[in-house]
């Protein structure tokens, strides 16, 4: 069976919200690994792999939760370096609704460790997506159905970011879909603000270095 690995960053010691986010992703990844393993055992083949980025281009309604946006901002500002940083900054600054994901670089996700739950859950089996295809509509059976129990646990793990810390309350509110009212479409986020923050971070590093 596939085994999910928790992604860790040394900065988690000083950023409690980051540990919260990575814990949530680890929970979700365990559920995803479980469901993928079941389908592989049943004789299916996972079609998704690095460089297969059709969904990153065709999907323009990717939901993202507030804590996930914070994680993306942090990762882009603090972790993306070198030529890739300039590419991302240009794509963010010129991003327009309807375009593919601004974090796609050379067919690969530049923010893969902190990609949203929606991206993590979207897995396709048996054959790669055709250009422009959304298999959710063309062949729904080939698209992974998320494990609802793990998904709800992952959402519950994000709730302390919003001041909800009691375990029973986290579970209840996650089931009630309290975070659904806070979801944004990745296409609707003003990513040019992140591009400006990237410039400001470089300037700050220069002045303090």
N, C-alpha and C positions, 0 to 999 in steps of 0.2 A: 504494500500500500504506500502511496505517496506520503511523505512526511513534510509538514509545513515547518519552516524555520522562522523564529522570531528575529526580525531585523532590529539591531540595536545601534544607538549612537552614543558616544561618550557625553554629549551635551545633555543627555536625559537627566543627569545628576542635578543640573541646575534649571531644567525646564520640565516641571511636572506634567504640563500639558502634552509634551512630546512623548513621554512614557505612556500616557493615557492613549494617545493616538496609535502608537506602535502595539500596545496591548490589544486594542480594538482590531487592528489589522491582523494580528496573529490569530485571534479568535476566528475572524472571518476566513483567513487562509486555511485554518484547520478544517473548517466546514467544506471549503472548496476542494481541498485535497481529498477529503473523504468521498465527496460526490464524484470527482474525477476518477478515483480509484474504482468505484463501483462500476462505472461505465466502461472503463478499460477492461476490468475483469469480465464484463459481459461481452467483450469482443470488439468494442468500439475503439477508435483511435482519435486522440486529441489532435486537432488540426492546427491549433494556435502555437506559434513559436516566434522567436525574435526575428524581426524583419517582416513579419506578417502584420501589416498595419491598416488593413482596409477599414476596420471598425473605427480607428482613430480619425479617419477621413470622412466616413459616411455618417457617423453618429453625431448629431448636433443637439441632442437632448440628454446630455449626461448630467445626472443629478450629483450635487456635491454638498456635503454638510459643512457647517461653519468651522468646526475643528479641522476638517480636511483642507479648507482654504488656508487656514493658518499654517498647517503643515507644508502645503505647497509653497507658500510665500517663504517660509523659513528655509526649505530645502533649496529653492532656486537662488535665494540670496546668499546662503552660507556654503552650499555644497557644490554648486555647478561652477566649474572653473574652465580656464583655457578657451580654445576656439568655440567650444559648444556654448559657452556663456554668451558670447557675442551673437551667435545664431539665435539663441532663445530670446535674448533681449530685443533683437530686430523683429522677431516674429510676434512677440508680445506687444511691442510698440505699434505694429501695423495690423494687429488682429482685427478682423471684421466678422460679424455674425454670419454663420453659414460656411465659414472656412473650416478646414480640418483642425485638429487639436494643435495649439501653438507650442506644445511641448514635444512634438514629434520631430526628431532629428535623424536624418538618414534611415528612415523606416523603423526607428526604435524609440521607445518612450524614455525621455531624458529624466523623468521624475518617477521612474518605475518603483523605487522603494516606498514612495508615498502616493502612488496613484490611488484615485478614489475607490471606494467600495464598489461602485457601479462598474468600473473597469476591471476590478479584480474578479467580480462575479461573472463577467461576460466571457464565456469559454465556448468554443465551437468544436464539434466533433465530425469525424469522418472525411471531410474534404475542406480545403481552405476556401475562404470567401472569394467570390468572383469580384472583380472591380465594380464598385458601386453597389454591391449586394449587402442587404441587411438580412442575415439569415433568420433573425427573429420572426420575420414576416414571410420569407421564402421557404424556410424549412425549420420551423419551430422545434421540431423533435431533435434536431442536431444541436440546439443551444442548451447549455447547462441550466437547470432549474436550481437556484440557490437553496441551500439547506436553511430553512426558516429558523430553526432553533439556534444555529450558530449566528445567523444574521441578526436576530434579536439580541443575542448576548453581546455581539460587537457594538450594536447601537447603544445598549445599556452601558457599555464601558466608556462611551463618549459623554454620558450625561453629567458626570462630575464637572466637566468643563462649563456646564450651565448651572452649577450649584446644586445638583441633585446627587447626594452621596449615600443615602440610606439604601441598602441593597434591595429591600422589598419595593421601595418607591422607584428605583431604577428599572427594575423588572416590569413593574406595572406601566410606567410611562413609556418604556420602549415598546411594549405590546400595543399601547394606545396610539402609537405613531406620533408622539409629541415632537420628534425631530423633523417630521415630514413638513411641518409648517415653516421650518427654517431652511429647507432645501433651496438651493439656487441651481440654475442651469449654468454649466461651465461656460456656455456661449454668451451668457448675459453678464458675466463678471468683467469689469473694466480692467483688463489685463495690462493696459498701458500704465496703470498706477504701479504695478509690480516692476515694469521696465524702468520706471523712474527711481524706484527704491533700489534697484540693482546699481544704478549710477551713483546714487547717494552713498551706498555701502562702499563702493570702490573709493570714493572721495574720502570717506571717513577713515578707511584703512590706510590711505596714503598719508593723511595728516597725523595719524597716531603711530605710524610705522617707523 
